[in-house]
């Protein structure tokens, strides 16, 4: 009996020591961020926020990208300590909502055992979430289980990747904290569904490993994309049209990005049947574990940019295997760039007319003209068109009477000619020798600016609206 009691006591002591070692590796992150104003791109505001993170091997703090996005100053505080240490961002993936921080003071790392990585968790697997959520200042731990594992849109980037849904209570401030199973990190808390009953999401450990491996060469390349537009092949008539038997499955290719290494290799009408040897179902999913399915991009995301991957296709009812290099990501495909962070908005002002490249940040900053601009956000780049430009707003003055209602207005032509991107638009407008600048949208609606008048009245217009610079810093260099 004494032996049994001693064993139980030893087990309790070991568990207590293990839990204390885990807590020592959890940190609270204090961020002061400079938040850009995309509607008034010459201005910004400051915001203070807190998040969570964990100390991992290599002398890094692992957290979310959104915890430190647009950061101007970062401090971190270890569990059980009151001193804050200055930290800097070592690496960041806004795509995957992950970041690594470094602290230069050696004493910060003293006495801590870094947390280790586990494996991708399974449904019903028990997890413990650590962090510093709202409602208190001390470390919080909540227990739950994995509800599902599948692709989900990451709120920070707007891109879809594998995510782990959990029922453990997570709240603002938990972001960046680790989710542990058997004492090892299996995911990083990233977001919750508002007005839901304990539905939270983790960045899975597979995404974390990919990010860290990517950053080993000191350069972040990101998660690649095949650059394909595809359709499901569940419709019986479509399957008969393409001569598919009951054993054939995949997705119909209806578009190929001109920037992709697959351009000129694949054709519209080809059927993508497998990725990395894994069969693609007619709904576009793959089995990544027995009886568990998610988007076929899962096996693309397992590779690094520049790696080669094998694809199976059906062309003219014949099966073909090809190998291609992964060389692009979403930003290389879409006309409107994905959400930007850690950079100031681009703009320039001409006679009180404010122009900017159309970005997702800009679309999200206002409800104005949202339908038209959201449609543009779904369009792909072409050789002729790499970026859209909008007339952001018009500063009221005697020369702009009648035009003050224009805002978030997409520009299709400048003096009768289209343009490739914002840089070309700026150069052509800024260097124009024409008497008038004629801007035109896709419907033929025009805005006309008198060149001489615009240049003469610009200084007074800027002074009236307390605007110091008429263009973003990248255009001033």
N, C-alpha and C positions, 0 to 999 in steps of 0.2 A: 504493500500500500504506500509506504514511504517513497519507494522507487517511482511509482506512478505519479505521486504528488510532485516529486522533484522534476520529473520529465515535463509535467504540465507547466510548472513554474519557469523552467528553462525556456520552453516554447514561448510563453508569454513575454519573457524578457527579450528574447530574440526578435519577436514581432514588434515590440515597443521600440527597440533599437533601430530596426529596419524602417519603421514609420518615421522616426525622428530624423534618420539619414535622408529619407525622401523629402521631408519638409525643409531640410537645410538647403535643398537644391531648388526650391521654389522662390521666385523673386517677384516683387511688385515693381512695375515700370511707370514712371512719371514722365509724360511727354508734353512739351510745349510745342505746338504746331503753328505754322504760318499757313492759314487757309486762303487759297486764291479765290478771288471774286470773278467768276467767268462772265458775269454781266457787266462788270466794270473792271476789266482786266488789268488796269494800272493800280488797283487797290487790293488790299488783303486784310485779314483780321487774325488775331491770335487766339488760340484755344488751348486750354489745359485739360488733360484727360489722364486716366490711369488704365493700366492693363496688367497682364500677368505674363510670366515667362518661366523657363526652366533652364538650369545649368546642365549642359551636355558635354560630352568629351571633346577635347580640342580647345577648351577655354572659350566656349561660346555660350551665349544665352539665346535659346530658341523661343520665338514668339511669332505673332501675326504681323504681316506687313501693315495692316490697317491700324495697328496699335502705334506704329511709329511713322505713318505716312505723313509727308510734308513737314517732318520734324525740323525744329530749330534748336531744340535742347532736350536732352534725355538724361534722366537719373534713374538709378535702380537701387532697390533696397532688399537685402536678404531677409529671409524668415528669422525672427527672433532678434533682429538688430534694428537700431534706430538710424544709423548713419546711412546717408544716401551717397552713391558713387556716380560720377559722370560716366555715361556710356555713349558709344558711337555705333552707328549702323555699319556693320562689316559687309553684309550682303543682303539683298532683298529680292523677292520674287512677288511682284504685285499680281502676276497671273495666278499663282498658287496661294496667295495671301500668307506668305512665310517670310521671316526675316531672322538674321543672326546679328546679335550685338556683341561688342567687345568692351571690356573694362580694363584700363591700363594699370590700375593700382593692384599690385600683387596680393595685398592683404584681403582684397575682396574675395579671392578664391580660397583663402586659407580655411582648412578644416572641412571642406565640402567634398562629397563624393558625387561625381556627375551621374545623371540618370542615363540608363542605357536604353537602346531601342528594342522593342519587341516586334511582333509580326502583325500583319493585317488581322484585326479581330473578326470573330465570327458572330453571327446573329445569336443573341441570348448570352453572349459572353459578358461577364461582370466587369465593370470599369469604375474607377474612382477619379473624379475630376477635382483638381486642385487649382486654386486661384484666389484673387482678391476682388470679388464682385461687390456691387453696391449693397449698402445696408450695414456696413461695418468696415473696420480697418484691419482686422486680423485675418489670418489665413483661413480660407473656407475649404471644406472637403465635402463633396456630394457623391453619393453612390447611385449607380444605375446599371442598365444593361444596354447592349447594342441592339437597336431595333431593326435596322436594315443597312445594307451596304450597296450603293448604286450611284450612278452619275447624278449630280445636282449642280445647279448654277451657284457659283461663288459670288456673293453679293459684292465683294470688294472689286473684282475684275469684270464681272458679268460673263465670264467664260464658264463652261461646264467641265467638271472633272469628277473623279471618284470622290465620294464623301461618305462618312460614317454617321448615321443618325443614331442618337442616343436619347434615353429618357431621363438622364441625370439633370437636375436643375442647374441651368447655367443662365447668367444674367450679365448685363453690362459690367465690365471689369474682369470677367472671367476670360475674355478674349486673350489668346496667346498662351493660356495655361495648359499644362499637360493632362491628358487622360491616360491613366495607368491601368495596366492589367498585369497581375503577378509582379508588381513593382517595376514594370518596364513601360516606356512610352509607346502607346499604340495610335495616338493621334493628338492633334492640337486643336483646342476649342476655337471655333471661328465665328459662328453665328447661330441665331435662334429664329424660329418662326414666331413673330409677334401674335398675340391673341390666341396662342395655342397652349395645350397642356403639356409642358415639358418636352418640347421637340427642339433639340439642339443638334448641331452638326460639327463634326471634327474634320480637319484636314488629315487624311489617313497617313500612317507612317510610310507607306510606299511613296507618297508624294514628297514627304520630308526627305527620304533617302535620295530621291531623284534630284531634289534641289541642292542638297549638300554635295552630291557627286558633281553636279554641274558647276558649282562654285569653286571646285578644287584648283582649277587653272586660273582663278582670279577674275574670271569673266562670266557673266550670266548670259546664257544663250536662250533659255526658256524652254517651254514645252512646244513641241512641233505639231504641225497640222499637215495632213496629206494634201490639202487644197482641192478637195473634191466636193461637188454638190451631188447629193444622192437622193433617190426616192425609194420608199419601201416597195417590196414586191409581194404584197399579200393579196392583191386583186387577181382573181382567177383569169380574167380576160387578158390582163397584162402579161401574166405568166404564159398563157397560150401564145400570145403574140410573139414573145421572145423564145418560144420553143423550149420552155423549162419543164422537165419532168418532176415527179413528186420528190425525188431525192436532191434536187438542186435548190439552193437557197442563196440569198445575198441581197445586195442593194443595187439598183440601177443607177449608173453614173450619167448625170445629165449636164454637168458642168465641170470644167477643169481650169484652175487658176493659171494664168499666164506666167506667174512667178514660181509655180511648182515644178519640181524635177520630173513630174509625171506629164507635164504639158508636151504634147507631141508623141507621147508614149501610149497613153490611154486615149480612148475615143468616146464621144457621146454614144450611149447605147451599150457600152461594155457593162458587164455585171461583176461587181466586186464580191467575191465569194469567201475569201479568207484573208486574215491579217496575221502574219507571223505563224502560219499554220493552223490558226484557230478558225473554225467555221463561223461565218456570219449568218445569222438567221434572217428571215424575210422582214422582220421588224427592225433590223439594224443592230441587234444585240449579239453578244458573244457570251458563252459560258466561261466565266473566269474561275469559278469553283463549282463543284458538283451541285447541280440544281440551282445555281445562282447566276443571274445574267445581268449584264450592264452594256452600255454603249461600246461599239467595237473600237472606239478611240482608246479604250483602256490599254490595249496592247501596243498602240502607237506611243502612248504616254510612258510606257516602260522603257523606251529608248531615249537616248540623248540626241540633241541636234547634231547632225553630221553623220550619225550612224546609218547603216543600211538596214532595210526591212523587206521581207518577202511578202508579196501579195499574190493572191490567186484570183483570176478573172475568167469569165466566159465571154468569148467573142465569136459571133457567128456560130453559136452552139458548140464551140470547141473550148476546152479548158486550157488556159495558159498560165504559167507561173512567171512572174517578173520580180526583179529586185530593184529598189530605188533608194536614193539617199534622202534623208529627212533634212530639208533645207529652209523651210518657212514656218512661220507661226501666224496666228490670226491677224496680227497687224499688217502682214504682207499680203493679205487677201482682201480685206474689207476696205471700202472707200472711206469709211469713218473709222478712225483709230479707236482702239479700246481705251478704257478709262485711264487717264494720266494722273500720276502722282509725282511728288518731289521735283516738280518743274513749274515754272511760271507760265501762265497763258500767253499765247502769241497774239499780237494784234498790231494794227497801225491806224492812225487817224488822218483823214484827208479832208480838210475843210469842214470838220465836225462830223463827217461820216466815218463810222467805226467799222473796220473790217477784221475778220478773224477766220482761221481755218475751222471748219465744223468738226467738233469732237463730241464724244459721248458726255464728257463733263458739261459741255455747253448745252446739249440737249436736256440733260438732267437738271440744269440750273433754272429752267423755266418751262412753263406749260405752253408758251407761245409757239404756234405753228408746229406743234409736237407731231402731228400726224404725218405731215410731209417730210419732216426731218427724220423721223423714225423710219420711214420708208427708205430714205437715202442710206440710213445706217445698215440696211440689209443688202445694199448693192455691193458688188465686187469691183475692185480696181481693174482698169484696162490700161493698155499702153498709152492711150491718149488722156486718160483721167486717173490720177493717183490720189487726188484730195479735193474735197469740196470747200468752197469759200462762202461765207455769209456776210451780208450787211447786218452787223450785230444790232446797231441802233443808230439814231441820228440825234446829235446834240442840237437843240433848237437854237436857231439864229435867223437873221433876216435873209440869209442866202439859202436856207433849207426849208423855207415855208412850203407847206404842201407835202413834204417828204417825212415829217416827223412821225407818221404812223408806221413807217417801215421799220421792221425789227425781225431778227432771225430769218432774214429773207435770203434764200439761196440764189447765188449768182451763177448763171450759166455762160454768159459771154461778156467780154470786155471789148468795147469798140468793134463789135461784130465778130470777134474771134473767141473761140473757147481757149481754155488754159489748162495746163496739166495739174498744177498744185498751187498752194498758197505763195510759195516763193516766186513762181513765175508771174502770178497775179500781181504781187507787190512790185516786182521789178518793172513790169509793163506799165502799171498805173503811175508809179513814182517817176518814171523816165519818159512819160508820154509827152509828145510835142503837139498833140492835137489841141484844138481850141476847147473841145468838150470831152469829158469822160462819159461814155454811154454804157451803162450797166443794164443787163437784160437777163430775165429769168427764162425758164423753159417754155413759159406761156406767152412770151413776147412782151411782158410788162417791163417798162423801162424806168430807170432813174438817171437823170442827166445832171452832171456837175460842170460848172464853168471853171476851167483849169486856172485861169488867171485870178479869178475871184477867190477860189479856194485857197490858193497859196497866200494871197494878200490878207485874208481874214482869219487864217488858221491861228496865228499867235494870240489874237484877242479872244477867240473862242476857247482856246486852251486855258487862258488866264481866267476867264469867266467861270469855268467849271473846275478850277483848281487842279488842273492836270499838268504834271511836270513834264512827262515824256509823251511824245506823240506816237511812239512805237515801243514794242517789247525789246528787252535787252539784246536778244539774239539779232535783231535788225539794226541795232545801234553800233555793233562792232564792225 
